[in-house]
Structure formats: C-alpha cells, structure tokens
Amino acid sequence: MKVLVAPLDWGLGHATRCVPVIREFLNQGAEVELAVVRSNAGLLRGFFPELRQHLAPSYNIVYPKHGYNMGLWLLKNGAHLNRVIKFEHRFAEEMVSRFHYDVLVSDNRFGFYSRKAKSAYMTHQRRIAFPPLLSAFEPLGMLWHASVMKHFDEVWVPDMPESPGYAGSLSHVNKSPVPLRFVGALSRFEVESVRPLSGTAADDCGPYRFVAVISGVEPARSRFEALLRSTLEKIPGHHAVILGKPLQGIKSWTEKNIDFYTHLDDARFAAVVKSAQWVVSRGGYSSVMDMAVLGAKCIFVPTPGQYEQVILGRDLAFEGYAATIDESKFTTETLLATISERGNVALPKPKDNELLKNAVSHLLSDS
C-alpha cells in the first residue's frame, strides 16, 4: 500500500503529531511519502530522512497581532483560504494520478482528499470554538467543518474516546458526518527510542524550576519569548527557555539565570522537560499531548486569537490536569500565584496506543 501524509502548516504541532502516524504506517508495511511545506519539511526530514517529500500548497497563515482582531482577520482572509483549499484539492488529485497512492492522510488540511484514494482527515477540533462575542456563529462553524469532513472516508480524532480525554469539549461531539475513529494521544515522544539521557548529557539538563517552551507563528511567537524572558529573570532559581527555532540548529547559551536553547533533539528535549518543576508553554493541542507523555506539570498560556487554546486550557484546568494564565495577565506575580494555588495539577499519562494501530490496520485493509 502506498500512503501520502500531509500535515497542515499552521505551526509545527500538526507535523509532530503526524510522526507516530507515519511510524505506524511504516510498521505495518506501507510505503509512505510526505506532502510538506518549507516550514515543516526540515522537521519531518529529521525524523524520516529516507522518505520522499513533495512540496504541497502552503496556507501562509500569519496571525493578527491582537487576538480581538481574529474575527475580522478571518473575514478578510476567507477568500484566500478558500483558494488554497481548492488548489490543494487539485494538488491531491494530481498526486494520486501521478504516483498512484492508495491512501491519503490529511492532518487538518481541508482540501487534501481524493475520489480515487481512501482519504482520512485527522482533527481534534470537531467543534470549532468561537469567542464569546461570536458564539452565535459556532453552529455555523460546526456545519462548515462537517461539510469539509464529508469529502473524506474517515475522520481520525487524536484523543481518547472516553470524555473528557485531553481535548474535552472540542473533540467529544455527538455526531459525525462520516465514520469516526479515536486514535489516542499522538506524540513523537511515545516511541521507545526516546529515553532519558545519561551521564554528562543528562547533567547538562537542569534541574530547572521553570522550563518555557516557545512555539507557534509570528508575531505571537516573538512576543511570547520577550514576555518569558522578562518574567523568568525575576524569579529565583535556574530556568530554561526552548526557543523552537529548528532552522537555527542546536545552540545554547546562558543569560542571567536562564539557559536558552534554539532547538533540541527529542532525547534532550525530553530530559530538559522532565527535569523541570513546571513547564510553561502555549496551549496548542500537540503540546498538550507531548507534555502528557513526558509527565510534565504544565501552565498553558493560550495564543491570543486562537480561542481553541483558551477552551483547551479552561477544560484542562477544570479537570485539574493543568493550570492556565491569559497572556494579558501573565506576570511574575501571577505565575508564582498560580503554582502556589494549583500545585497538584497533573496531566493523565496515556496508555499504549492500540487505537492508532487498529485505525491504520483498518484503513490499509479497506483500501
């Protein structure tokens, strides 16, 4: 069986959560190729240097500087998004015709399906969350997303089937327009090859009081970095900031009481996170799944304008799994108050993922 996997390019989280999916297809004997954009090609090449890559259309998303502009931004860019969706569908059909794929897997790429191949659409956000001022439009958003799903043969949800799972009200929705499969928590850290570091390498990783993990798209990414720098340098103890800049290679340096890393390989990333008393990061869903696998105590700071992250943080805090702080209220004082008030938070550790194995097996046997 020949499989083409295509992650969305709205941040690297979609690419990283495709890593266990790709591995499982390979484990089950499939021939896998990747549809990538320049922003995620290097990361996936690092995991799978032997797999052929094809350059796919990019959504070229740049989020607004202020979150309250997101509704207007979506209206302004709606025509652009529709053009990309139509173009990527033509691209998918052409790829199937040229390279004879049996299966297409789309991670949140709305138009990446084919009438000539089995097509699976992966998303945790079955309910598209709208901020309170626009909540009246949420049913329309769900109808639109259902219309997208109807083009695919299956919908895969990277979460546990038992509510609340990790995505809470976003993933656990009653109805689906096509057959639905929960495929469990997906993280690149699930594989056995990621083990704690030992010896000198481990000694270089903490222990840290706070580890901050920076991710996402500009300009929010740089603003979050500046906020973390100014906050952590005022807090006693030894801290680390992982900048999330893989294109700059793996570099490190120290400023005041903070160790900075441009990027880390999986083993060292895991070691740094596991050495931390607390991890501060954006509330993207891939980050939630990674942190659950690594057993981190987390404080999530939602990206302004991405209301999905607000809902995720709210649901996780309600379950006692994590803490959350709005970026506009993130200060040294609020950070210290949060860890004092919510010191017992803990993300549940995912179990062995038979759900993903079964979903891949079913898709391959049915193609």
C-alpha positions in Angstrom: 0.0 0.0 0.0 1.2 3.5 -0.9 0.4 6.3 1.6 0.8 10.1 1.4 0.6 12.0 4.7 0.0 15.8 4.6 0.1 17.9 7.8 -1.2 21.5 8.0 1.3 24.3 8.2 -0.3 26.3 11.0 2.7 25.8 13.3 4.8 22.7 13.7 2.3 20.8 16.0 0.5 19.3 13.1 3.7 17.8 11.8 4.9 16.5 15.1 1.7 14.7 15.8 1.9 13.1 12.4 5.2 11.4 13.4 3.6 8.5 15.3 1.0 8.1 12.5 3.8 7.8 9.9 5.7 5.4 12.1 2.7 3.2 12.4 2.1 3.0 8.7 5.7 2.1 8.2 5.5 -0.5 11.0 2.5 -2.1 9.1 4.5 -2.3 5.9 3.1 0.6 4.0 5.2 2.7 1.6 4.9 6.2 2.9 5.6 9.6 1.3 5.1 13.1 2.7 3.4 16.3 1.4 5.2 19.1 3.1 5.8 22.9 3.1 9.1 24.6 3.6 8.3 25.3 7.3 7.8 21.7 8.3 9.9 19.9 5.7 13.1 20.0 7.8 11.5 18.7 10.9 10.0 15.7 9.2 13.2 15.1 7.3 14.9 14.8 10.6 12.6 12.1 11.7 12.3 10.4 8.3 15.3 11.1 6.2 14.6 8.2 3.9 11.0 9.2 3.0 10.3 11.1 -0.3 8.9 14.6 0.2 6.6 16.5 -2.2 6.1 20.3 -1.8 2.4 21.0 -1.1 0.5 24.3 -1.2 1.0 26.4 1.9 -1.7 28.2 3.8 0.7 31.1 4.6 -1.0 31.9 7.9 0.2 35.0 9.8 -2.0 35.6 12.9 -3.1 39.1 13.9 -1.0 41.0 16.4 -4.0 41.3 18.8 -6.4 38.4 19.4 -9.5 40.5 19.3 -8.8 41.1 15.6 -9.2 37.4 14.7 -12.8 37.6 13.6 -12.1 40.4 11.3 -8.9 38.7 10.1 -10.9 35.5 9.2 -13.4 37.6 7.2 -10.6 39.4 5.4 -8.7 36.2 4.5 -11.7 33.9 3.9 -11.3 34.2 0.1 -7.6 33.3 0.4 -8.3 30.2 2.5 -10.9 29.0 0.0 -8.5 29.4 -2.9 -5.9 27.4 -1.0 -8.4 24.7 -0.2 -9.4 24.4 -3.9 -5.8 24.4 -5.0 -4.7 21.7 -2.5 -7.6 19.5 -3.6 -6.4 19.7 -7.2 -2.9 19.0 -6.0 -4.1 15.9 -4.1 -6.0 14.6 -7.1 -2.9 15.2 -9.3 -0.6 13.4 -6.8 -2.9 10.3 -6.8 -3.0 10.3 -10.6 0.8 10.6 -10.9 2.0 8.5 -8.1 -0.9 6.0 -7.5 -1.4 6.4 -3.8 -3.9 4.1 -2.2 -4.3 6.2 1.0 -4.2 10.0 1.8 -3.9 11.2 5.4 -4.7 14.8 5.9 -3.9 16.4 9.3 -6.4 19.3 9.2 -5.8 20.1 5.5 -9.3 20.8 4.5 -9.0 20.0 0.8 -6.5 17.2 0.9 -8.7 14.3 -0.3 -9.1 12.3 -3.5 -12.0 10.5 -5.1 -9.5 7.9 -6.3 -7.9 7.0 -2.9 -9.0 6.2 0.6 -8.9 9.6 2.4 -8.6 10.1 6.2 -9.0 13.5 7.8 -7.4 14.0 11.3 -8.6 16.7 13.7 -9.1 17.1 17.4 -11.2 20.2 16.9 -14.5 18.7 15.8 -16.1 21.6 17.5 -14.6 24.9 16.2 -14.5 27.1 19.2 -15.7 30.8 18.9 -15.0 33.5 21.4 -18.0 34.7 23.5 -18.7 37.8 21.3 -19.0 35.5 18.2 -20.5 32.4 20.0 -23.7 32.7 17.9 -21.7 31.7 14.9 -20.4 28.5 16.4 -23.2 26.3 15.0 -22.3 27.6 11.5 -18.7 26.8 12.1 -19.6 23.2 13.0 -21.8 22.9 9.9 -18.9 24.2 7.8 -16.4 21.8 9.4 -18.9 18.9 8.8 -19.1 19.9 5.2 -15.3 19.5 5.0 -15.4 16.1 6.7 -18.0 14.8 4.2 -15.3 14.7 1.5 -13.3 12.1 3.4 -13.9 8.5 4.1 -12.9 8.6 7.8 -12.3 11.1 10.5 -9.5 10.4 13.0 -9.6 12.1 16.3 -6.2 12.2 18.2 -7.7 11.8 21.7 -9.1 9.2 24.0 -12.7 8.0 23.3 -13.7 8.5 26.9 -14.7 12.1 27.7 -13.1 14.4 28.6 -9.9 13.0 27.1 -7.3 15.7 26.5 -9.3 17.9 24.2 -12.5 18.0 26.2 -15.4 19.7 24.6 -13.5 20.2 21.4 -13.2 16.6 20.4 -16.1 14.9 22.1 -19.1 15.9 19.9 -22.1 13.7 19.4 -22.5 13.5 15.7 -20.1 12.9 12.8 -20.9 13.1 9.1 -18.6 10.2 8.2 -17.2 7.2 10.2 -15.2 8.3 13.2 -12.2 6.8 14.9 -10.5 8.0 18.1 -6.8 7.2 17.6 -5.5 8.1 21.1 -2.9 10.7 22.2 -0.4 11.3 19.4 3.1 12.4 20.4 6.5 12.0 18.9 7.7 11.0 22.4 5.7 7.8 22.5 8.3 5.7 20.8 10.8 3.6 22.8 13.8 5.2 21.2 13.3 8.3 23.3 14.9 7.5 26.6 16.2 9.7 29.4 19.7 10.9 28.9 22.5 9.6 31.0 26.0 10.7 32.0 27.3 14.1 31.1 24.4 14.9 28.7 21.9 14.4 31.5 23.9 16.5 33.9 23.7 19.4 31.4 19.9 19.4 31.6 18.8 21.1 34.8 17.3 20.6 37.2 15.1 23.6 36.3 12.5 25.4 38.3 10.7 26.6 35.1 11.1 25.4 31.5 9.4 27.5 28.9 8.7 26.0 25.5 8.0 28.6 22.8 6.1 27.6 19.7 3.6 29.0 17.1 3.6 31.5 14.4 4.7 35.2 14.2 4.2 37.7 15.6 2.8 35.9 18.6 5.9 33.7 19.0 8.4 36.5 19.4 6.0 38.4 21.8 5.7 35.3 24.0 9.5 34.9 24.0 10.0 38.5 25.2 7.4 38.1 27.9 9.0 34.9 29.2 12.5 36.5 29.3 11.3 39.4 31.3 9.3 37.2 33.7 11.7 34.4 34.4 14.7 36.5 35.1 12.9 38.0 38.1 12.2 34.6 39.6 14.9 33.0 41.8 16.1 29.7 40.6 17.5 28.2 37.4 15.3 28.2 34.3 15.4 27.2 30.7 13.8 28.5 27.5 13.5 26.3 24.4 13.0 28.8 21.6 11.6 26.4 19.0 13.8 27.5 16.1 14.9 24.3 14.4 16.3 26.2 11.3 19.0 27.7 13.6 20.3 24.3 14.5 21.1 23.2 18.1 22.7 26.1 20.0 22.7 27.0 23.7 23.8 29.9 25.9 23.1 31.4 29.3 21.8 34.8 30.2 21.5 35.7 33.9 19.6 32.7 35.4 18.2 31.3 32.2 19.6 28.7 29.8 18.5 29.3 26.2 18.2 26.5 23.6 17.5 27.3 20.0 16.2 23.8 19.4 16.7 20.3 21.0 16.6 16.8 19.6 13.9 14.6 21.1 16.1 12.9 23.8 17.5 16.2 25.1 14.1 17.9 24.9 12.6 15.1 27.0 15.4 15.3 29.5 15.0 19.1 29.9 11.3 18.9 30.3 11.5 16.0 32.8 14.0 18.0 34.9 11.5 20.9 35.3 9.3 21.5 38.3 7.0 23.4 36.0 6.6 23.8 32.2 5.2 26.9 30.7 4.1 26.7 27.1 1.4 27.7 24.6 -1.8 25.7 24.8 -1.6 24.1 21.4 -3.1 20.6 21.4 0.1 18.9 20.2 2.0 20.5 23.1 -0.7 19.1 25.5 -0.2 15.6 24.2 3.6 15.8 24.3 3.5 17.1 27.9 1.2 14.3 28.9 3.6 11.7 27.6 6.5 13.4 29.3 4.6 13.7 32.7 5.1 17.5 32.9 3.3 19.8 35.3 2.0 22.5 32.9 0.9 26.1 32.8 -0.6 26.9 29.4 -0.7 30.4 28.1 -3.1 30.5 25.1 -2.0 32.3 22.0 -4.2 35.4 21.6 -6.6 35.0 18.8 -6.6 31.2 19.0 -9.7 30.6 21.1 -9.3 26.9 20.7 -6.3 27.2 23.1 -8.4 29.1 25.6 -11.0 26.3 25.6 -8.4 23.7 25.9 -6.8 25.5 28.9 -10.1 26.0 30.5 -11.2 22.4 30.2 -7.8 21.0 31.4 -7.9 23.4 34.4 -11.4 22.3 35.2 -10.4 18.7 35.3 -7.3 19.5 37.5 -4.9 18.4 34.7 -3.1 21.8 34.2 -3.1 25.5 35.0 -3.7 28.3 32.5 -3.0 32.0 32.5 -4.2 34.6 29.9 -1.2 36.2 28.2 -2.5 39.7 29.1 -2.3 38.7 32.8 1.0 36.8 32.6 3.4 38.4 35.0 5.9 37.2 37.6 3.3 37.7 40.3 0.5 35.7 38.5 2.9 32.9 37.6 4.1 32.4 41.2 0.5 32.7 42.5 -0.7 30.1 40.0 1.9 27.5 41.1 1.1 28.2 44.7 -2.7 27.7 44.2 -2.6 24.8 41.7 0.4 22.8 42.8 -1.2 19.4 42.4 -2.1 19.5 38.7 -1.1 16.5 36.6 -1.9 15.5 33.0 -3.0 11.8 32.9 -0.4 9.6 31.3 -1.6 8.0 28.1 -1.5 4.2 27.7 -0.1 2.1 24.9 -1.8 3.3 21.7 -3.7 0.3 20.3 -6.3 2.7 18.9 -3.8 4.1 16.3 -2.6 0.6 15.4 -6.2 -0.5 14.8 -7.1 2.6 12.8 -4.1 2.2 10.5 -4.7 -1.6 10.1 -8.4 -1.0 9.2 -7.5 1.8 6.7 -4.9 -0.3 4.9 -7.0 -3.4 4.7 -10.0 -1.5 3.4 -8.1 0.3 0.7 
